[in-house]
């Protein structure tokens, strides 16, 4: 598979929009933007749209929480 061959990437319901992510997390849109800029929330950009793979977002936030409390 070529890295730029988007058609060969399977669709997955775990990819969510920013709006869906904001429904799952108790943060504002501004905070989401700040977290993205700081690299705290993994994302992909596709056709000027941000998408988030929910398992990666969850794992990243949990890892950061453990680092702060350790």
Backbone bond lengths (Angstrom), bond angles and torsions (degrees), N, CA, C in turn:
res aa  C-N    CA-C-N  psi(-1)  N-CA   C-N-CA  omega(-1)  CA-C   N-CA-C  phi
1 X - - - 1.453 - - 1.524 108.38 -
2 X 1.304 117.94 131.39 1.446 122.55 175.31 1.524 108.83 -75.72
3 X 1.326 116.25 146.83 1.458 119.77 -177.87 1.526 112.41 -65.16
4 X 1.316 117.96 -24.87 1.463 119.95 -179.59 1.524 112.95 -99.77
5 X 1.291 118.25 9.53 1.464 122.02 -179.41 1.525 109.51 -89.26
6 X 1.317 116.54 81.59 1.458 122.54 -174.98 1.528 111.63 -65.30
7 X 1.336 118.24 -26.10 1.458 120.45 -178.22 1.522 112.37 -66.42
8 X 1.341 117.52 -23.47 1.455 119.68 -178.22 1.523 112.83 -89.03
9 X 1.341 116.56 -0.24 1.465 120.08 177.81 1.522 107.92 -85.70
10 X 1.329 117.51 123.76 1.462 119.24 -178.77 1.521 112.31 -69.26
11 X 1.319 116.30 143.22 1.461 120.43 175.67 1.517 108.68 -68.89
12 X 1.323 115.94 146.20 1.454 119.94 -178.17 1.518 108.54 -144.59
13 X 1.296 116.87 130.52 1.454 120.40 -178.92 1.524 112.12 -69.46
14 X 1.326 118.08 -9.17 1.453 120.37 177.27 1.522 112.56 -78.96
15 X 1.341 118.79 -11.03 1.458 120.87 171.92 1.512 107.14 -81.68
16 X 1.319 115.70 125.68 1.458 119.85 -176.18 1.522 110.20 -128.50
17 X 1.315 114.93 159.36 1.469 121.78 178.51 1.530 109.51 -81.94
18 X 1.327 115.32 171.49 1.461 120.35 176.49 1.528 110.38 -62.35
19 X 1.323 117.08 -39.09 1.467 120.11 179.02 1.526 111.20 -61.35
20 X 1.330 116.97 -43.35 1.466 120.58 178.90 1.530 110.37 -66.65
21 X 1.326 117.02 -39.05 1.459 120.25 178.74 1.524 110.61 -62.49
22 X 1.327 116.25 -41.03 1.465 120.11 178.78 1.524 112.30 -65.43
23 X 1.316 117.87 -26.12 1.470 120.75 174.74 1.525 110.96 -71.15
24 X 1.347 116.86 -29.02 1.459 121.58 -176.81 1.522 113.57 -89.63
25 X 1.331 116.87 -21.81 1.457 120.96 -177.16 1.527 110.21 -116.21
26 X 1.325 117.64 140.84 1.470 120.43 -179.76 1.533 111.50 -84.26
27 X 1.343 116.91 59.34 1.457 121.51 179.91 1.524 109.51 -133.14
28 X 1.326 115.33 160.31 1.462 120.31 178.22 1.525 109.94 -84.54
29 X 1.318 115.83 168.89 1.466 121.03 177.73 1.534 109.68 -63.75
30 X 1.325 117.24 -37.11 1.460 120.96 177.77 1.517 112.25 -63.63
31 X 1.332 116.33 -42.09 1.461 120.58 177.51 1.522 110.43 -64.94
32 X 1.318 117.16 -40.15 1.466 120.53 176.72 1.523 109.69 -58.62
33 X 1.316 117.05 -45.89 1.461 121.12 179.32 1.535 110.51 -60.23
34 X 1.320 116.99 -43.19 1.469 120.81 178.93 1.523 111.47 -64.17
35 X 1.329 117.12 -41.43 1.470 121.09 178.73 1.532 111.07 -63.77
36 X 1.328 116.42 -39.30 1.471 120.68 178.78 1.526 109.30 -64.07
37 X 1.338 116.88 -47.88 1.467 120.99 -179.57 1.526 111.46 -61.48
38 X 1.333 117.09 -34.44 1.466 121.59 -178.80 1.526 112.11 -82.53
39 X 1.335 117.32 -5.56 1.457 120.55 179.74 1.515 113.87 79.46
40 X 1.320 117.26 17.46 1.464 121.11 -178.36 1.528 112.36 -82.12
41 X 1.318 117.08 -23.14 1.466 121.22 -178.85 1.525 108.59 -123.43
42 X 1.340 117.17 115.95 1.470 119.76 178.94 1.528 110.96 -69.79
43 X 1.327 114.88 143.98 1.464 119.89 -177.86 1.523 109.23 -155.95
44 X 1.307 114.43 167.80 1.459 121.71 171.48 1.519 107.54 -128.90
45 X 1.309 115.35 151.35 1.460 120.93 177.61 1.519 107.44 -111.82
46 X 1.314 116.65 125.37 1.450 122.09 -178.72 1.523 108.50 -134.84
47 X 1.314 116.04 115.77 1.473 120.93 -178.83 1.530 112.12 52.70
48 X 1.311 116.44 49.72 1.468 123.81 178.79 1.528 112.57 64.34
49 X 1.289 117.06 21.75 1.463 121.70 -178.89 1.515 108.58 -124.58
50 X 1.334 116.96 133.18 1.454 121.09 176.87 1.518 109.49 -86.02
51 X 1.321 115.53 132.19 1.459 121.43 175.17 1.520 108.07 -125.41
52 X 1.316 114.96 149.37 1.451 121.65 -176.90 1.524 109.09 -127.90
53 X 1.322 115.85 134.14 1.465 120.70 175.88 1.520 105.76 -91.39
54 X 1.325 116.63 105.39 1.456 122.04 -169.25 1.532 113.84 -51.83
55 X 1.322 121.12 -45.78 1.470 119.09 179.18 1.537 112.96 -58.49
56 X 1.323 117.79 -37.58 1.461 120.45 178.63 1.520 111.76 -70.07
57 X 1.322 117.35 -39.55 1.463 121.32 178.16 1.523 109.19 -62.56
58 X 1.323 116.28 -48.90 1.470 120.99 -179.72 1.525 110.83 -58.89
59 X 1.326 117.09 -47.95 1.465 120.91 -178.87 1.525 111.45 -63.30
60 X 1.312 116.97 -40.10 1.457 121.08 179.91 1.526 111.42 -63.83
61 X 1.328 116.70 -45.02 1.456 120.19 179.96 1.528 111.28 -67.13
62 X 1.324 117.59 -39.13 1.463 120.41 177.45 1.530 111.25 -65.00
63 X 1.319 116.85 -40.42 1.471 121.23 178.38 1.530 110.02 -62.57
64 X 1.322 116.94 -43.65 1.456 120.72 178.57 1.529 111.51 -63.46
65 X 1.322 115.98 -38.30 1.465 120.35 178.86 1.527 109.93 -64.80
66 X 1.322 117.46 -41.76 1.466 120.57 178.84 1.523 111.00 -64.69
67 X 1.328 117.45 -38.59 1.465 121.24 179.73 1.529 111.11 -64.18
68 X 1.321 116.88 -37.12 1.463 121.02 -179.26 1.527 110.10 -71.10
69 X 1.318 117.41 -39.06 1.464 120.76 -176.56 1.517 113.05 -84.92
70 X 1.331 118.16 -10.93 1.472 120.96 -178.71 1.505 111.90 -78.78
